[in-house]
Amino acid sequence: MALGSNTKFYETPNHPYQGERISEESALTGQYGLKNKEELWRAQSELRAYRREARKLLGQTETEGAAKETEEFLARLKRIGVLDETDSLDDILSLDVTDILERRLQTVVYRKGLANTTSQARQFVSHGHVTVEGQRVTRPSKKVDVSEEGSVEFDSTSPLTDELHPERAEDQ
């Protein structure tokens, strides 16, 4: 399928001027250091797609194909860390957008203590100071698999590897 340049991968809110929704979005945008609300809407759309898939799989009769498809879907969500190992298909319906946002590279960098704020973590990633499994990554929105989480670190050529660097997190 060829995608045009105008293809969006997210849905905007149906009612753009709702004060309560706007304040919730602003709080999440600030908390997770997102560039704009579009990034939040992308995460919300991703969550909607997960829920849609879960409902579809829950509604299917228990055939061998459906069981295999369900198993693969759950395995994928567990691999990226959205679900825990003990979670089932029903647990997908109770997920929150923060579960998706927690798996972004910039949030992982912040949670690991490599940056003082989520915004600083975003800057470190964008400027090429962070590697995942030895590969430099400059996309703050990259989903970090559970298996990759331990390998998130500063690039060896980055000046931030010096623990006395003024931008380094204080509590290291």
C-alpha positions as CSV (number, residue, x, y, z in Angstrom):
1,M,0.0,0.0,0.0
2,A,1.5,3.3,-1.1
3,L,1.1,6.0,1.4
4,G,0.6,9.6,0.4
5,S,2.4,12.5,2.1
6,N,-0.9,13.6,3.6
7,T,-1.6,10.3,5.5
8,K,-2.0,10.8,9.2
9,F,-1.4,8.0,11.6
10,Y,-3.5,9.5,14.4
11,E,-7.0,10.9,15.0
12,T,-7.6,14.3,16.3
13,P,-10.3,15.0,19.0
14,N,-13.9,15.2,17.8
15,H,-14.5,18.3,19.8
16,P,-11.4,20.6,19.7
17,Y,-12.5,23.0,22.4
18,Q,-13.2,21.1,25.6
19,G,-11.5,22.7,28.5
20,E,-11.2,19.5,30.6
21,R,-9.7,17.5,27.8
22,I,-7.3,20.3,26.8
23,S,-6.0,20.6,30.4
24,E,-5.5,16.8,30.6
25,E,-3.6,16.8,27.3
26,S,-1.5,19.7,28.5
27,A,-0.6,18.0,31.7
28,L,0.4,14.8,29.8
29,T,2.4,16.8,27.2
30,G,4.3,18.5,30.0
31,Q,4.8,15.3,32.1
32,Y,6.2,13.3,29.3
33,G,8.1,16.1,27.6
34,L,6.1,15.8,24.3
35,K,6.8,18.3,21.5
36,N,3.1,18.9,20.9
37,K,-0.3,17.3,21.3
38,E,0.1,15.5,18.0
39,E,2.5,13.1,19.7
40,L,-0.1,12.5,22.4
41,W,-2.8,11.9,19.8
42,R,-0.6,9.4,18.1
43,A,-0.2,7.4,21.3
44,Q,-4.0,7.6,21.9
45,S,-4.6,6.3,18.4
46,E,-2.1,3.5,19.0
47,L,-4.0,2.6,22.2
48,R,-7.3,2.6,20.3
49,A,-5.8,0.3,17.7
50,Y,-4.7,-2.1,20.4
51,R,-8.1,-2.1,22.0
52,R,-9.8,-2.6,18.7
53,E,-7.6,-5.6,17.9
54,A,-8.3,-7.0,21.4
55,R,-12.1,-6.6,21.0
56,K,-11.9,-8.3,17.6
57,L,-9.9,-11.2,19.1
58,L,-12.2,-11.5,22.1
59,G,-15.2,-11.7,19.7
60,Q,-13.8,-14.5,17.6
61,T,-14.7,-18.1,18.2
62,E,-12.0,-20.3,19.6
63,T,-10.4,-21.6,16.5
64,E,-6.8,-22.6,16.1
65,G,-6.1,-19.6,14.0
66,A,-7.7,-17.2,16.5
67,A,-5.8,-18.7,19.4
68,K,-2.5,-18.3,17.5
69,E,-3.3,-14.7,16.5
70,T,-4.2,-13.9,20.1
71,E,-1.0,-15.4,21.3
72,E,1.1,-13.4,18.8
73,F,-0.7,-10.1,19.7
74,L,-0.2,-10.6,23.4
75,A,3.5,-11.5,22.8
76,R,4.0,-8.4,20.8
77,L,2.5,-6.1,23.5
78,K,4.5,-7.9,26.2
79,R,7.7,-7.5,24.2
80,I,7.3,-3.8,23.9
81,G,6.4,-3.6,27.6
82,V,2.8,-2.4,27.3
83,L,1.6,-5.6,29.1
84,D,3.1,-7.6,31.9
85,E,3.8,-11.3,31.5
86,T,0.7,-12.3,33.5
87,D,-1.7,-10.0,31.6
88,S,-4.4,-11.4,29.3
89,L,-6.5,-10.1,26.4
90,D,-9.0,-8.5,28.8
91,D,-6.2,-6.4,30.4
92,I,-5.6,-4.6,27.1
93,L,-9.1,-2.9,27.4
94,S,-8.0,-1.4,30.7
95,L,-4.7,0.1,29.4
96,D,-4.2,3.9,29.6
97,V,-2.4,6.2,27.3
98,T,0.4,6.6,29.9
99,D,1.2,2.8,29.4
100,I,2.1,3.7,25.8
101,L,4.0,6.9,26.6
102,E,6.1,5.1,29.2
103,R,7.6,3.0,26.4
104,R,9.0,5.9,24.5
105,L,12.7,6.3,24.3
106,Q,12.7,9.7,25.9
107,T,10.7,8.5,28.9
108,V,13.0,5.5,29.3
109,V,16.1,7.8,29.2
110,Y,14.5,10.0,31.9
111,R,13.4,7.0,34.1
112,K,16.9,5.5,33.9
113,G,18.3,8.8,35.4
114,L,20.3,9.8,32.3
115,A,18.5,13.2,32.2
116,N,17.0,15.6,34.8
117,T,13.7,16.1,32.9
118,T,11.8,14.4,30.2
119,S,12.4,17.5,28.0
120,Q,16.1,17.2,28.6
121,A,15.9,13.5,27.7
122,R,14.2,14.4,24.5
123,Q,17.0,16.8,23.7
124,F,19.7,14.2,24.5
125,V,18.0,11.7,22.1
126,S,17.4,14.2,19.3
127,H,21.0,15.4,19.4
128,G,22.3,11.9,19.1
129,H,23.7,11.4,22.6
130,V,21.8,8.2,23.3
131,T,22.3,4.7,22.0
132,V,20.0,1.6,22.1
133,E,22.0,-1.7,21.9
134,G,25.0,0.2,20.6
135,Q,23.0,2.0,17.8
136,R,22.6,5.8,17.9
137,V,18.9,6.7,18.0
138,T,17.6,10.2,17.3
139,R,13.9,9.5,17.5
140,P,12.5,10.3,21.0
141,S,9.2,8.5,20.1
142,K,11.0,5.2,19.4
143,K,9.3,2.3,21.3
144,V,11.8,0.6,23.5
145,D,11.4,-3.2,23.9
146,V,11.8,-4.6,27.4
147,S,14.8,-6.5,26.1
148,E,16.4,-3.3,24.9
149,E,15.8,-1.3,28.0
150,G,19.0,-2.3,29.8
151,S,21.1,-1.2,26.8
152,V,19.9,2.4,26.7
153,E,22.9,4.5,27.5
154,F,25.0,7.5,26.3
155,D,26.9,7.2,23.1
156,S,30.6,6.5,23.8
157,T,31.6,9.5,21.7
158,S,29.2,11.9,23.5
159,P,30.6,14.5,25.9
160,L,27.8,13.4,28.2
161,T,29.6,10.2,29.1
162,D,31.8,12.4,31.4
163,E,30.1,12.2,34.8
164,L,31.2,15.8,35.5
165,H,29.4,17.2,32.5
166,P,27.2,20.1,33.7
167,E,24.1,18.7,31.9
168,R,24.4,15.3,33.5
169,A,21.7,14.2,36.0
170,E,22.6,15.1,39.6
171,D,21.7,11.8,41.2
172,Q,24.0,9.5,39.3
